[in-house]
Amino acid sequence: RTIFAHGWWTIDGRKMSKSLGNVVAPGELAEKYGRDVVRYFLMREVPFGLDGDFSRKALVGRFNNDLANDLGNLFSRILAMPRKYFDAVVPEKGEGTSPLEEKSTGTWSAVSEAVDRTAPHHALSALWEFIGAVNKFLDDEKPWILAREEEQRGRLASCLREGLEALRFTALVLS
């Protein structure tokens, strides 16, 4: 009963047309960069119902900055820690509510509200704000330094557990 449609697309700020030879072939993009990368770019970069501009530079930028750097490196950093510091065992959850747990609650509300409004770019923006907070949390806590001191083992375990919970939440929201 409802059909959602995007606005007009331009490419590098110019009208897209076959006669100008600047048409974007989504299948070719998906083959070169992957379907999920193209899907992410379109949902993040082009608000539903509004006009949007496409450039390969912007697509590659989103891939490198958002997906590879922010998301990929975060997963890589956190998933390496259980094996490295705890013999591949996930530490138990500590007492109380963590700052990341509180942040995830607000993120979930923002994402849900954006999805209800059919605004995936706002949903993804809210999630990437959370991802940025998780990266900052790791930079502030410095688990690689905590691991050097035996008396910091509890704090290291808590930091790792919070990071793993943040990854679980991120994966659930992305799915």
C-alpha positions, 0 to 999 in steps of 0.5 A: 500500500506504500511505496517509498521512492528516492528523489533525483540523483545527480553525479558529481553535482551534474544531472545524470543521463545516458547522453552525458555518459555519467550514469551509475550502474548499481550492479557494477558498483555492487560488484566492485565494492560489495552490495552492503557497501553500496546499500550502506552508502545509499542509506547513509548519504541520500535521505529518503524522498530528497535529492542526492548526489553520487560520487565514487569519491564519497562512496569510497570515503564512506567505505574507508572512514565509516565501514573499514576504519570506525566499524571494522577497526573497532570490531578487530580491536575488541575481538582480539582482546579475549584471546590475547588477555583472557585465554579466549574466555569472555569475562563476566559482567560486572555490577552496575550499569556501564556508560556504554550500556546507558549510551546504547539505550539512547542510541536504540531510541534514536535509531527506532525513532528514525526507522519509524520515520523512514529516515535510515540516514538518521538511524545510521548517524545515531549508530555511528555516534555510538560507534564513535563513543565506543572507540573513545571509550577504548582510547580513554580506558587503554586496555592494552596498558591495563593488561600490563598490570596484574592489579588492573585485571578487574578493570581490564575485564570490565572494559573488555566486557563493555566493549563486547556488549557494545559490539553485540548491540552494534551488530543487532542494530545493523542487522 
